[in-house]
Amino acid sequence: GWVFVGHTSEIPESGDYVTRHLGRDPVIMVRDRASAVHVVANRCAHRGVSLVQGRAGNVGSFHCIFHGWTYGHDGSLKGMPQPGGLSIDRADCALDRPGQVETYRGFVFANQSGTAGALVEHLGPGGIELLDWVCDLSPTGELDLRAGWLGQESASNWKMWAESDLDGYHLGTLHA
């Protein structure tokens, strides 16, 4: 299915990136020199070493500290020490990318398998109306999430959180 990765306002300049997870897979959402947004694996295609540390930053390219492989913002292999030893095509050495990446009003979503269908179908009329409503609250119709946003991490079934948010019945008893 589709997973929310981030918002384009978090990476306004070329080379800006934020790190996220698609399930358990670490990824980088990055803006390239042509202003396109990419989602690539945060691990070297050679030995799996993390390419960037921390939550955000700006880089001209991604550089693996282990063997020195260098990748473009789109995940393509740009260079490596001793390239004569490479016996496979460079294109096969690119960073992993989700099968689908789509953006709706700045909200970036990705699907690892590439078989999720269109994002607008996944969001449905209710999801589209909600995102439109949130964006239209801004006088410009655009959001800027660089100040950050509130998140929670819980080692529980996500459905419990959703159900608790919808259940107003317990409030008078539990939170009296």
Disulfide bonds with the S-S distance in Angstrom:
none
